Amino acid sequence: MELTNIPYIASSSSSSCFYYSYSGCACRGRRDGKLAIKASAAGSKHAADSVRSQLFEQETEDSLSGPRSSWHIRRRDFASAILLPFLLPRISISIAAEIYDASIIRSGVRSVLTKAKAAGVLRLVFHDAGTFEIGDKSGGMNGSIIYEVDRPENTGLNRSIKILRKAKEGIDNVQKVSWADLIAVAGAEAVALCGGPEIPVRLGRLDSSTADPTGKLPEETLDATSLKTLFSKKGFSVQEMVVLSGAHTIGGKGFGSPIVFDNTYFKVLLEKPQTSSTDMAAMVGLRTDWALTEDDECLRWIRVYAEDQARFFDDFRDAYIKLVDSGASWRTA
Ligand code: HEM
């Protein structure tokens, strides 16, 4: 597998933050970086410094007046997404090269993502990262999905790639982002947008320039034993496999609302839709979803998550972080 080195190296200055978090990461550098871009775009280091000090004052004010509402955060991010193309021509390449601002990636993603598109984007994460295999260290979260859209298991994912390509073009104009980082952040955004947990995502993945080996993703006809074997080859426990499968709570498989990320997936599975006499109910879920209920260990976790949504969110967050770090190669600062 060939890896492309991305021509941007984040500086260790306060304008870079290697973690992205959905809501108001306490990292001052993230906001600092975004405002610094605006100031730098105006062509003056002095201006950048002055924005940093304004920011500090603003944050002091924020901390005195309590947290800003998510509406404020969204409005601000939306505004910066809109501003990106206008700022671009005025940013010098040397300045852009120093910046790796997570909020820019997030804003770019938010400008193209809707709840209706969230499921496809989240599925993209599994289909990029899920090719990983510990044994031969092949596959993983490396953006290779863009070379694999013609595979039968990836049918329909072209739509999600197209959506993210739009975001990528806007973001790349300000700072180059790898497909792997973009998809990892987009999946986390998709989950949060549908009401799921907020997931911090480490940044700095390198992209592969070739497709991953075939035959690494689970077929939808697998039974629980085969699923367990397949996931363990990727480093996932049974609990992690079950909690990640909870991603099917959004999308078109019939587990409650297609745009609400909650624990309905597990509740519905306990009702054994596959045994229903009505056609509609029997359409709910994949065979692999049903298979989980036929295995004692999986069933125990299904019960835990059906009863405790907060536990589902916590464990999903942890497993998602593991998934998007699977087999990733990281750039060095
Ligand atoms: C356990 C093994 C899995 C199998 C066999 C599997 C297979 C599938 C299949 C066949 C679909 C339907 C695609 C379609 O409607 O065209 C689907 C949908 C989906 N999968 Fe999986 N999947 C698995 C695990 C996962 C995991 C781990 C994730 C993410 C963490 C995930 C995320 C999704 C999402 C969000 C959808 C809905 C997509 C939409 O409706 O647009 N899946 N999956």
Residues whose N, C-alpha, C, O or C-beta is under 5 A from the ligand:
A	BS01	HEM	A119 G120 L122 R123 F126 T155 G156 P218 E219 E220 L244 S245 A247 H248 I250 G251 G252 T288
